[in-house]
């Protein structure tokens, strides 16, 4: 199944809890595209559980935030910052089980904001959590001027949007 998707590049120069490949305590999410959507598959480790073997709601929220952000970043070719998001928990997700998350762009407002949707599914394809969010869209030169990203991060971003 993974052969149908192309991996998006990631850098080992940051410690993002969601996607850094070097944050040993994080989710180490990897992202893939079929050029229509962005996806991730992951198993949440036991140390990130809530009750008993349930994935903590904050961790599910992080997964949704990351998938929506990476979807907007890759498809719109702009840097994203979360403005707001809401999460609905539909069905329990369990630690150690393979989860799939997918993001979707709903609307873009004057290249300033993107309205996004995200969803997390269990290994049986059942919806566990869904989210909507608004993401600020920032051009690379503005991110540099605002000191949101350094030059190394901006060079990495160029690899993501122009593979």
Buried (B, 14 or more C-beta within 10 A) or exposed (E): EEEEBEEBEBBEEBEBBBBBBEBEEBBBBBBBBEEEBBBBBBBBBEEBBBEEBBBBBEBBBBBBBBBBBBBBBBBBBBBBEBEEBEBEBBEBBBBEBEBBBBBBBEEBEEEEBBBBBBBBBBEEEEEBBBBBBBBBBBEBEEBBEEEBBEEEBBEBBEEBBEE
